Amino acid sequence: MTTDNKNLIMSDGTHKLTYLDPNTLQATKTLSISENGYVKEKLNELEFINGYIYANIWMTNTIVKINPENGNVVGLLDLTSIADEAKNLYPWSQEMNGIAYDSVTDKIFVTGKMWPKIYEIKFNH
């Protein structure tokens, strides 16, 4: 889940994001996510950053940047190199699955299943 400061935005692991009223938790909108005209499945961890929704693709080291107006994927981050570093530090590390944004410091953090640390990443957002 994430928030755009008006709604809660929830992933159910498919290609759809559901907007919820924060007071009633009733669904107010469903947004289908697509990339190049094809649905983008397995949306997982979400974070709202500067007007866009960022979503981890489940069981991968990929984050997609989503335009919340139309559901189109407008960017992609491949974090395999960070996942490989985590695995070198701790061989039982698995895929990336955590995104966090600190709006006060404008910092973005990622981590993964059984990763030995949290990584701060920088990119134009």
Phi and psi in degrees as a GROMACS rama.xvg file:
@    title "Ramachandran Plot"
@    xaxis  label "Phi"
@    yaxis  label "Psi"
@TYPE xy
-148.573  -177.391  THR-2
-140.627  146.813  THR-3
-102.697  18.4336  ASP-4
73.6055  3.05592  ASN-5
-124.238  -39.5681  LYS-6
-128.246  158.248  ASN-7
-86.9837  141.757  LEU-8
-121.889  125.218  ILE-9
-122.553  140.066  MET-10
-101.596  143.911  SER-11
-113.552  14.3927  ASP-12
87.8045  0.384143  GLY-13
-103.631  -149.21  THR-14
-96.627  6.32121  HIS-15
-110.229  141.21  LYS-16
-113.08  137.699  LEU-17
-112.306  128.825  THR-18
-91.2646  132.623  TYR-19
-120.028  141.427  LEU-20
-68.5641  125.459  ASP-21
-67.447  -19.8674  PRO-22
-87.3573  -37.6722  ASN-23
-107.801  -15.1166  THR-24
61.4647  20.3676  LEU-25
-84.5848  140.258  GLN-26
-66.3213  131.733  ALA-27
-113.881  -17.7485  THR-28
-165.459  145.913  LYS-29
-121.074  134.037  THR-30
-119.369  121.357  LEU-31
-87.376  129.85  SER-32
-100.12  132.81  ILE-33
-139.78  155.765  SER-34
-132.182  119.492  GLU-35
54.0456  38.0979  ASN-36
85.7106  -2.12042  GLY-37
-113.789  140.136  TYR-38
-60.871  145.031  VAL-39
-105.266  101.64  LYS-40
-80.4894  168.623  GLU-41
64.8221  36.4364  LYS-42
-66.5802  132.779  LEU-43
-125.181  -117.948  ASN-44
-55.6778  132.972  GLU-45
-119.329  150.047  LEU-46
-150.933  135.882  GLU-47
-98.6664  119.288  PHE-48
-133.419  116.77  ILE-49
47.9845  48.6385  ASN-50
88.3818  0.932528  GLY-51
-125.609  154.414  TYR-52
-99.8685  128.474  ILE-53
-106.892  133.629  TYR-54
-134.318  133.219  ALA-55
-76.6387  140.94  ASN-56
-91.6393  118.71  ILE-57
-51.7033  136.365  TRP-58
67.7351  18.5731  MET-59
-131.075  176.85  THR-60
-108.508  33.693  ASN-61
-114.492  137.524  THR-62
-118.674  134.701  ILE-63
-108.843  148.386  VAL-64
-102.88  124.831  LYS-65
-116.588  132.376  ILE-66
-78.6082  115.176  ASN-67
-71.4445  -11.6494  PRO-68
-73.8306  -37.0635  GLU-69
-131.229  -5.20495  ASN-70
81.7662  6.59169  GLY-71
-79.0618  137.521  ASN-72
-74.8206  123.59  VAL-73
-115.894  0.727219  VAL-74
-166.587  161.386  GLY-75
-145.8  136.333  LEU-76
-118.145  125.044  LEU-77
-101.866  112.582  ASP-78
-103.946  27.6749  LEU-79
-59.2899  -39.234  THR-80
-63.3832  -37.3077  SER-81
-70.3119  -41.1433  ILE-82
-61.928  -39.3173  ALA-83
-64.5019  -40.5306  ASP-84
-62.6922  -43.3454  GLU-85
-60.4449  -40.9153  ALA-86
-67.1525  -34.2517  LYS-87
-66.942  -34.7558  ASN-88
-77.1162  -34.0689  LEU-89
-145.439  102.583  TYR-90
-57.2418  -19.245  PRO-91
-90.6539  4.90991  TRP-92
-60.1207  144.714  SER-93
-118.186  -155.59  GLN-94
-70.3037  159.247  GLU-95
-66.3575  140.242  MET-96
-155.492  20.1317  ASN-97
-137.747  130.272  GLY-98
-129.423  132.399  ILE-99
-138.426  141.948  ALA-100
-125.088  128.341  TYR-101
-102.307  102.163  ASP-102
-69.3591  -22.003  SER-103
-71.5725  -43.2376  VAL-104
-100.074  -5.61211  THR-105
59.5646  37.9638  ASP-106
-107.685  145.796  LYS-107
-119.317  135.227  ILE-108
-124.654  145.288  PHE-109
-133.614  153.47  VAL-110
-152.007  179.283  THR-111
-145.659  -179.924  GLY-112
-65.2053  120.669  LYS-113
60.5619  24.5568  MET-114
-71.0681  145.415  TRP-115
-78.0102  -9.8  PRO-116
-158.93  171.693  LYS-117
-101.718  139.55  ILE-118
-110.284  134.547  TYR-119
-90.1267  128.451  GLU-120
-118.902  152.77  ILE-121
-126.454  132.805  LYS-122
-159.703  160.643  PHE-123
-68.6984  123.706  ASN-124
